[in-house]
Amino acid sequence: NAGVTQTPKFRVLKTGQSMTLLCAQDMNHEYMYWYRQDPGMGLRLIHYSVGEGTTAKGEVPDGYNVSRLKKQNFLLGLESAAPSQTSVYFCASSTGLAGPGEFFGPGTRLTVL
Amino acid sequence: EDQVTQSPEALRLQEGESSSLNCSYTVSGLRGLFWYRQDPGKGPEFLFTLYSAGEEKEKERLKATLTKKESFLHITAPKPEDSATYLCAVKLDSGGGADGLTFGKGTHLIIQP
């Protein structure tokens, strides 16, 4: 099993450009999450999904959109990138509330110039 | 406001020197407390979940404990390979939603040979 995978691993954007980050999991998990990690801030939840076709806002959703068209995939979109979105983005998945915790992907390092 | 505070921010130990990391939380409705390990450039790796005060879990040189206000991660006779950032996170009782984790900022642990 590959677990949770993320593509791309690195990306540099110019202000105003758009992009999509892809997360895939092969553990048949219902729940998927997108976090961002910034120095001195810790991990913060952007959006999450409790199943195929569902999405919900987390702590810092502004400037991002998500889609969960297939159970195994969770996409994070930036429509008009801003320098404040420079960060490391992590995807995670889990079985649910009583599960053993969330399994994280390796991260995508995004720089917006 | 729900908060998770980890201390110390950084800790440097000699190999074999045991110590403890602290995670204190001020949240209403705790559904679980999680410990993760994060190596540089990688995603967090799940270590433990604790659900109720008095609960303890162990894995190799690590033992996690939970009280009503804080959790400790005890490291016994650490080795250099235990060097990492240790993250604490809580899942809140928000009415049944799988709305992700609230993380502390982490403790950066260095074990010197």
Chai-1 contact restraints between the chains, C-beta under 6 A:
chainA,res_idxA,chainB,res_idxB,connection_type,confidence,min_distance_angstrom,max_distance_angstrom,comment,restraint_id
A,Y31,B,A98,contact,1.0,0.0,6.0,A-B,restraint_1
A,Y33,B,G100,contact,1.0,0.0,6.0,A-B,restraint_2
A,G42,B,F103,contact,1.0,0.0,6.0,A-B,restraint_3
A,G42,B,K105,contact,1.0,0.0,6.0,A-B,restraint_4
A,L43,B,F103,contact,1.0,0.0,6.0,A-B,restraint_5
A,L45,B,G100,contact,1.0,0.0,6.0,A-B,restraint_6
A,Y48,B,G100,contact,1.0,0.0,6.0,A-B,restraint_7
A,V50,B,A98,contact,1.0,0.0,6.0,A-B,restraint_8
A,G58,B,G100,contact,1.0,0.0,6.0,A-B,restraint_9
A,F90,B,G43,contact,1.0,0.0,6.0,A-B,restraint_10
A,G96,B,A98,contact,1.0,0.0,6.0,A-B,restraint_11
A,L97,B,A98,contact,1.0,0.0,6.0,A-B,restraint_12
A,G101,B,F34,contact,1.0,0.0,6.0,A-B,restraint_13
A,G101,B,F46,contact,1.0,0.0,6.0,A-B,restraint_14
A,G101,B,T49,contact,1.0,0.0,6.0,A-B,restraint_15
A,F104,B,G43,contact,1.0,0.0,6.0,A-B,restraint_16
A,F104,B,P44,contact,1.0,0.0,6.0,A-B,restraint_17
A,G105,B,G43,contact,1.0,0.0,6.0,A-B,restraint_18
A,P106,B,G43,contact,1.0,0.0,6.0,A-B,restraint_19
A,G107,B,G43,contact,1.0,0.0,6.0,A-B,restraint_20
